[in-house]
């Protein structure tokens, strides 16, 4: 297909890629409607529109080699610098327990959803792996698993649209539960009572703008962060390549082990986690790593929209929305069911489920908006822990389903 900009016009495509990422970030932080839509979806929509109008090609070295080959792997170590599992285990207490229970619910939901819908959506095992990682961790896991299993761009785009529609409904349900007389009657809720007693009416911050406020970043910080990320990816690829070569694939179990231990993303996660846990002071000094890592992820969201057909999104998104909904139902059933059994507070259950499905930033945003200030730090920590285990569990899911 002839396009206005040819596939080998690297600088023009790079300009569009970078400009689109900037527009997505700018709009998300400037306008409430864009914040609700999310910058990730905005970047994806820009790419879908440009591709379907014939402005840019559906495949190009800038997209396939640069972003998939370099930007995605480099982003993960940068975004896992806060993943100090020792600190998470020590400081989060029962919130971590209910978070892990919710993760088990998400995993079970993915198995059930795939069994119910596998005949209707081609490539669903890959989507199940992605969404398992995403709904236990977050976007960084979604990205890693999509690349690990080579999920098609069209399916990734449709899954992203479905995920965001699902998230909007899910968050409204959580907010309704927090104020529900029924749930307050059947669960303890000390933080809700505390807010009521002090007459708090804390207005929620716009997450995109407040979370990404300006930080102190130096040239040395950027140099150190990128050097660290490149070294982590290099070491991880060497380990994964070695293990992939020595683990046989003679039966289904060994093939699953080969897929898991031979994945560079598993080892990028492992090495990053070890560094963040045992060299916390060094990790804390790398200012700007989160910003650079997130910018790289926005490039990924643009690129996944590039090969997407609007017709394909319309056809697949409703079924994938149902699939995502099944995962959320199982997550909430596990969280609220076992939370009741073990007598967890309502606020802990809500935020643990949110940290699973939405990730640490949406959980923290909800805690801030509800006035549950003492839970902001813990839910950020458990959500970050989700980044660590999300890739593991997503790749296990994909291996089980034969993605």
N, C-alpha and C positions, 0 to 999 in steps of 0.2 A: 504493500500500500504506500503510495506517494504521500508524503506529508510536507507541510510548509517548512519545517526544520528537519533536515536529514539526520539519520542515525549517527553519522560520523562527524556531525558538527558539534564537537564536544563542548566548546566554550559557550555556544548558544544554549545548549541543553543544561550545562552547569549553571548558567545565569538564571534560567527559568527555575531550576531546582532550588537554588539558594533563595531567589526572590519569593517563591511560593512558601518556603519554610518561614521566611520573615513575615509574610502577610498572615500566615496562620497564627503565628505567635503574637503578632501585633493585634490582630482582631480579637483573639482569645483574651488578651489582657485589657483591651480597651472597651469592649461592648459585652453587655450581659447576655445577649442572645448568642453571641459567639462563644462565650464561656460555657453556656449550657450545651452548645453543639460540640464543643471541644476543638482545640487546635488540630488534633490528629485527624478528625473527620474533615475539617476545612481543607487541610493539605491534600487529603485523599480526593475530595470533591474537585479541587482545582485540577488535579491530574486527570481525573476521569473526564472532565469537560474538555480539557485540552486535547486528550487522546481521541475522544469521540468526534471532535470537530476537525480532526486531521491536522492539528497544529504540530504535535510531537509524535514520534513513532512509539509503538508499543514495546519495542526492545531497542536498547542501545548500550554501548560499552559503559557509558557514564552510569547508567542505571544498574546493569547486570554485573559489571565488574567492580566498579568503584564503590557503590553504595552497598550492594549485597556482599561483595568480597572484603571490604575494608571498614566501611562506616558501621555496619551492624556489629561485627565482632569487637571493634574498639569501644563501642558505646557501653557494653556490658560491664567491663571492669570499672569504668568510671562511675557507673550508677550503683555499684555494689560496695563502694568505699565505706558506707555506713553499716555494712552487714557484719557487725561484731556480735557473733552468736553467743559469746560468753556474757556480754552485757545484756543482751536480749533475754537470755535465760534467767539471769540474776534479778532483773528489774521489772519484768512484766507479770510474773506470778500467774494467777488464774486466767488472766486474759490470754496468755499463750496457750493454755490448755484448751479453752473453748475455740481458739483460732485453729488449732490442730484438728479438733473435732469437726469444725466447719470444712477444713481442707479434705477430710475423709468423706464428708457429704458431697463435696464438689466432685471428687474422684468417682464416687458411686453414681452420681448423676450423669457423668459423662458416659459411663458404661451403659446405663439404662437408655439414655438418649440416643446413643449410637445404635443400640439393638432395635429401638423403635423406628428410627428414621434412616437407617443405612441404605435401604432400598430406594429411597426418594432423592437422596443427594449424593452425587458421585464425588468421591474424595472426602467423605465425612470423617473417616478415621484421622486424617491429618488435621481437620478442623477440631476434632475432639481433643487431640493432643495439644493444639494451640490454646483452646479455651480452658482446658484443665490447668495449663501453666498460667494463663492470664487470670483465671478466677481463683487461683491460690496465691499468685504473685501479682503480676501486673504487665504493663506494656513491654517491659524489657524481656520478660519470659515469652510473651506472644511472639515477639520479633525473633528471638533465638530459635524457638521451636518451628516457626514457619520456615526458616532457612534450613534447619536441621532435616526436615522431612520434605523439603522442596514443594510445599503446598502452592498450588497455582495462584497467580495474582488475582484472578477473578473471584476465586473462593475466599481469598484473604480480604478483598474489598467488601464482598457481601457479608462476611463474618464481622468485619469492623462496623459496618452500618447496623447490622442486627445487634451487635454488642452494645452500641451506644443507645439504641432505642430501648433495649432491655434495661440498661443501667438507669435510664431516666425513670422508668416505671418502678424499678427496684428501690431506688433512693426515696421516692415518694411513699412507698409502702413502709420503709423503715421509719421515716419521719412520722407517719400515721401511727405506727406501733408505739413509738416513744410517747405519744400523747394519748394513747388509748386507755380508757378506764379499765377495760377488760384485762389488758396485759399488766397494768399497774396493780390490779387486784391480785393477780396470780404470780407476780414476780416482785422481789425486793427491788427498790429503786432509790438508793440513798442520794445519788447525785441529782436526780430530778427533784427530790425533796429539798436538797440544799439550795438549788436554784430558786425554788418557790419561796423558801424562807427569807432569802436575802432580797427577794423581789427583783431578781436579775432580769434584765431585758437586753441581753448582749446581742447586738446586731452582728450577723455573720459576715465575715470578711469575704470579699471576692477572691476565691482561692488562687486563681491564676496570677492575679496582680500582687497579692500579698505574699504568696509563697515564693515568687520569683523576684522579690525586691532586690535592689542593687547590693552587691556584696564586694568586699575587698579582695580583688584579684590582681596578681602581679604577673609579669612576663615569666618569671621563674615558676610560678604555680602552673601555668599552662604547659610549659616545657616539661615539668616533672610529671604532670598528669598524663600527657600523651606518651612520654617515654615509658611510664609505668604500664599503661594500657597495651602498648605494642609488645612489651616484654611478656606480659601475662598471656596474650594471645599466642605469641611464638612458643612459649613453654607448653601451653595447653595443646597446641596443634601437634607438637612433638610427642607428648604423652599419649594423646588420642590415637595418633598414627601408629605408635608402637603397639598399644594394646589391641587396636583393630587388627593388626597383623598377626598377633599371636593367639587371639581368642578364636577358636574354630566356630563354624556355623553349621555344624552337622545335624543339629536338631533345633526345635523351636526355642527351647530355653537358652541354649548357647547363642543362638542368633539374637535373642533379646539382650543378652549380656554384651554381645559384640556391639549392638546398636547403642547401648547405654554408655559403656566404657570407651567406645570408639568415637564418641561425639565430642568435638572440640568444645561445644557449649557447656557440657557437663564439667569439663576440666577448667574452662574459663571461670565458671561459677565456683568450683572448688578452690582454685588458686586465689581468686579474689576474696573469698570468704576467709581463708587462712590468713591472708595479709591484713584484712580489716580487723580480724579478731586478735592477732598477736602483735601487730604493729599499729595499734590504734592511733598513737601520737603522730606517726608519719602520715597515716591516712587523713587525719584531721587537718594536717598542714597543706593538703592539696586543694586549696581553694579553687573554685571554678570547674572542678571535675564534673560535678552534677550538671552544671550549665552546658558544658561542652557535650557531655553524654546525651543529654536530653535533646540538644540541637541535632545531633546525629540521628536520633530516633525520629525526629520530625522529617528528616530526609528520607528515612525508610518509609514513613507513612505516605509521602508523596509517591515514592517509587511503587508501592503496592497498588496504587490507584492507576498506574500507567497502563497495564495490560487489561484493565477491567472494561468490559462491555456493559453499558447501561442496561441492556436487555438482560444480561446475565445476573446483574445485581438485583433487578426487579424479580427475576424468576427464583433466585436462591435465597434472598434475604428473609422472606417470610418463614421459610422452613428453618433457616438458621436461627431466626428469632425464637421460634418454638424450642429449638435445641438449647439455646442459651437460657431460656426460661426454665427448662427442666433442670439444668445445673443449679440455678438459683433456688428453685423449690427444694431440692435435696439439701443444699447448703443450709438454708433457713430451717428446714425440718430437723437436721442434725443439731444445729446451734440451739434452737429454742427447745427441742425435745430433751437433749442431754443437759442443757442449761437449767431447765426446770428440775430434772432428776438430781443434779448435783448442787442445786440451790445457788446458781450464779445470779449476780445482779443483772437486771434488765439492760442497764447501760453497757455492761461488759459484753453481753450477748450481741447487742446491736452493733457495737463498734468492732467486735471480732468478725462478725459476718461481713461488715462493710470493708474491713481491712483485707478479707479474703477476696471478695468480688470486685471491689473498687480499687484496692491498694491503699498504701499508707496515707497518701495525700487526701483522698476523699474521706477516709476515716477521721483524719485529723481535722479536716474542714467541718465535718459534722460535729465533732466534739467541741470545736470552737463555737460554732453557731448555736449549739444547745447550751453552752455555758458549763460544760463538764470539763473544766480546765485541767483538773488533776489527771485526766485520762488522755490528754493530747499526746504527751511523750510516750506512754506505754503503747498506744495504738499505732504510733509511728514506728516504734521498734518492732512490734509483731508483724506489721505490714511489710517492713523491710526484710524480716525473716522469711516472709512469703516469697520475696525475690530469690532467696537462696534455694528453697525447696521446690519452687514452682517449675524450674527447668528440669530438675530431676524427675518429678512426678509426671510432667508433661511428656517427657521422652519415654518414661516407662509406659504411659498410656498409649502412646503411638506405637511402641514396640508390641504391646499386648494385642492391639487392634490390627497390626500389620500395615501401618501407614506407609 
